[in-house]
Amino acid sequence: YYGYIIVAAIFIFMVAAFGVNYNFGVFFDHIQNEFGWNRGTISLAYSLLTVVSGFLGILAGRLSDKKGPFSVAIIITVTLGAGYILMSTCRSLGAFYFYHGLLFAIGVGAGWPGLLPQIGHYFTRNRGLMIGFASAGIGASSFFIAPLTRTIIEVLGWRITYLVWGIII
C-alpha cells in the first residue's frame, strides 16, 4: 500500500507546483495595478518560468535518479514556499523575475520528471493508471487553487495571499 501513499503525495506536489502556473493569471491585474508595469513586462515572468522549468526538469530527473525523490520533494517544497513568501515582499521588477522566473521554475520543473518516475518502482500493473492519478494534481490545481486564490485576494489582498500560499506549501 506504500505505492498508493506515493501516488497521493505526488498528486499533492503536482497541485502545489502547477498551482503556481494557474495562479499567475489571478495575480496579474493586481500586480499590474500596483506596479504599473505593462502586460508584456509582467508576462515575461511567466515565459521565464516556462522556459527555465523545462530545462530544470532535466536536472530534477537526474537528481531524482541519483539522490531519490525525497530530495526533489524537498527542493519543490522549499523553492515554491520561499517563492510565494518572497513574492509577498516584492518591490522591484528584478525581484519579480527572480521569484517567478527562477524559484517558481525550480518547483514546477522538478515536479514531473523528478517525482512521476518513482511510481514505476511501486506498480508494474496499472502503472499508467497510477501515473494518471498523480498527474491529475495538475488539473486539480487549476480547478481548486485558482478560484480559492481569487477569493483570498479579495479578502486579504494579493501580498497576503502570496504569503498564505507560501506558508501552506
N, C-alpha and C positions, 0 to 999 in steps of 0.2 A: 504493500500500500504506500510505501515511501514515494514511489513514482508519481502517484496522484498528488502528493504534497508538493513535489517539484513542479508539476504542471500548474497547480494553483498559485504557487509562488511566482512562477514566470508570468502567469496571467496578470498578477498584481503589478509586477515590474513593468509589463507592457502598458498597463493602464497609466502608470506614473510617467514612464518615458515618453509615450506618444501623446499623453495629455499636454505636454509642452507644445507639440505641433498644433494641436487643435485649440489650445488656449490662445495662441498668438493673435488670432483674429478678434478674440473677445477683448483683449487689452489694447488693440490697435488704436482705436479712436481716443481712448483715454490718454495714451502716450502722446499721440499727435496733439491733442488739446493742451497738454501740459507743456510740452517742449516746443511746439510749433514746427517740428520737422515735417518735411513733405512725405508723401506716401512712398516714393521711391527710396528715400533715405531710410525709412523705417523698414520697408520690405527687404532691403539688403541684409538685414539681420537674419531674416528667415532664409534667404538664399544662402548665407554663410552657414547657418545651421544645417541645411540640407546637404551642401557640398562637403563640409567638414565631417558631418556624421557618416557620410558614405565612406570616406577614406578611413575614418577612425574605426569603422566596423571591421576592417581588415585586421587592425591591431587588436581589437577586442576578441575576435575569433582566435587569434594566435595566443593571446593571454589566457583565454579560457582553456585552450589545448594544453598550455604549459603549467598554469597555476590552478586551474579549476574554476568552475562557475562562481564560487563564493567570492573570489577576488573581483570578478567582473560585477557581481551584485553590489559589493561594497563601493566600487567606483561609480556605478549608476546612482546609488543612493546618495553618496556624498556630493557628487557633482551636481545632480539635479537639485537636491536640497539647498546646497550652497548657492547655486544659480538663482533659485527662486528667492532666497533670503536676500542675496545681494541686489537683485532687481528692485527690491523694496526700497533700497537706498540709492538707486541710480540717479545721477545728476548730469551725466555727460554722454555724448554720442559714442565716444570710445568705450566707456564702461558698458553701454548698452550692447555694442557689438561683441565685446568680450563675454558678457554673460550669456547672450543669446547665441552668438556665433561659435563660442568655444565650450563653455561649461555645459550648456544645454545639449550641444552637439555630442559631447562625450557620453552623456546619459542616453541619448536617443540612438547614437551609433553603436553603442555597446550592447544594447538590448537584444536585437535579433541574432546576430552572429555569435554573440558571447554566451547566450543562455539557451536558445532553442535546441542546439545540437545535443545538449545534455539529456534531453528527453529520450533520445535513442539508446542511452545506457539502461533505461528502465523498461522500455517497451520494445518488443520485437513484433508482436501482433498489435494492431491498432496504433502503430507509431504515428502515422499520418493524422489519424483522428486526434490523438493527444497533442500533436503539434498544432493542429487546428484549434483545439480548445485554448491552448496557451496563447496563440496568436489572436484569438478573439478579444484579448485585452486591448488590442489596438482599436477595434471598433467600439468596444465598451467605453474607452476613454472619450471618444467623440460624443457618444450618446449621453454619458453621465457628467463628465468633467466640465465640458464647455458650458452647459446650462447652469451647473452649480457655480461655476466661476462667475458667470454673469450675475447671478443672484448675490453672491458675496460682494462683488464690486459695487453693486447698487446699495448695499447696506454699509460696507466698511471702506469703500474706495479701492482704487487699483493697487496702491502701495501695500496696504494691509493685506489685500488678497494674495499678493505675491508672498508676503511673509507667512501667511496662514498655510499656503501650499508647501512652502519650504519646510515648515515645522512638521506638517503631516508626512511629507516624504522622508 
